[in-house]
Amino acid sequence: MSLNFNEMGISTQTIVTNFKAHWMNIAIIIFVIIIISVIIKVISKKIRIILERKISEEKIEIKKRTYTFNSVLSNIIVTLSIFIGLLIIMDQLGVSILPIITGAGIVGVIFGFGAQNLIKDIINGSFILFEQQFQVNDIVTIGDISGVVERFNLRTTVLRDLHGVLHHIPNSEIKILSNRTHEWARAIVDIGVHYKESTDRVVEVLEVVFDEFMKDEKYKDYILERPEILGDGGISSLDDSAVIFKIICKVKPPNQWTIERQLRKRIKDKFDEVGIEIPYPCRNIYMRS
C-alpha cells in the first residue's frame, strides 16, 4: 500500500500551487524542527555532563539508567517533532491529514513506505528498555560485535568497539545479547606452572599475591570478593606443558579486564622473585641412527 494523491482527490498541480502559496510557512516549520532537534541534543549533552559531575561511581547503575532514559526520551521528542511537522506541512500542501492520523491511516502509511522493520525495531527496543537488558555505558556483545553502548533509542543500539569503530544495530536484529557489566563481573586468569613445581608451594605464593593485591589502595575498591583459586586450591587442567590454576575474582564492572591484567603482572613478578617457572610449549625430538 502507498500514498496515492490522485485517489485522495488531490492533484499534483494543487500541491505545487499550495507550495508556492505557503512556502514561507513550510520553511518556518522545517526551521523550527531543526531548532528543536538542536536544542534537544544540547540539553541531552548538558544532562550527561551534570550526571558525570553529580553522581558518584558508587551509584554507577543509577547513572547508566539515567543516561539510557535521557537518550530514549530525546529521540522520542525529536521523532514526534518531525512527525508533527510533516503533518502540518502536508496540511499546508492541501493534503488531508485525517486519514493519516486515524489508526488505519497510520498503518497504511507505514506499510506503504515499506517500514515494517521499523515496527519490529520499536517493539524490540521497548522490551529492551522496560526489561532493562542493558543501559548506556554498559559493555555488551550482540552477535559477533562487542563494545560500549554509546547510544540507545527505540529503533537502534549504537556500540563502539575496542578499535573505536561505531556499530549501528537495528533493535529487531538483536536476538541474543550478553551484558558484561550488569551489577557485577568476574575477572578470570589462567596461570600455568611447570610440572616439576610443588602445587602446594604454588598455592601458597598465589595466596601471598592475593593478600598484597587486596591491600593496594588503587585497586581494592574495584574488588568485591578476594581473588581465589577455583576449586579450593585445586588444579583446573593438566595441559601438555603446564599445570593450570584458574583464578577468579568478583569485581565492580567494567574493571574486570584491569584486574585480570594486574593479576597476571603481579603473579609473573612474584613467580620470578621466588623461582617458580612458568613453562612454554616444548617438544622432545629423538634422533634414530
Secondary structure, DSSP 4 states (H G I P E B T S, - for coil): ----TTTTT--HHHHHHHHHHHHHHHHHHHHHHHHHHHHHHHHHHHHHHHHHHHS-GGGHHHHHHHHHHHHHHHHHHHHHHHHHHHHHHHHHTT---HHHHSHHHHHHHHHHTT-HHHHHHHHHHHHHHHHT---TT-EEEETTEEEEEEEE-SSEEEEE-TT--EEEEEGGG--SEEESSSS-EEEEEEEEE-TTS-HHHHHHHHHHHHHHHHT-TTTGGGBSS--EETTTS---EE-SS-EEEEEEEEE-TT-HHHHHHHHHHHHHHHHHHHT--------------
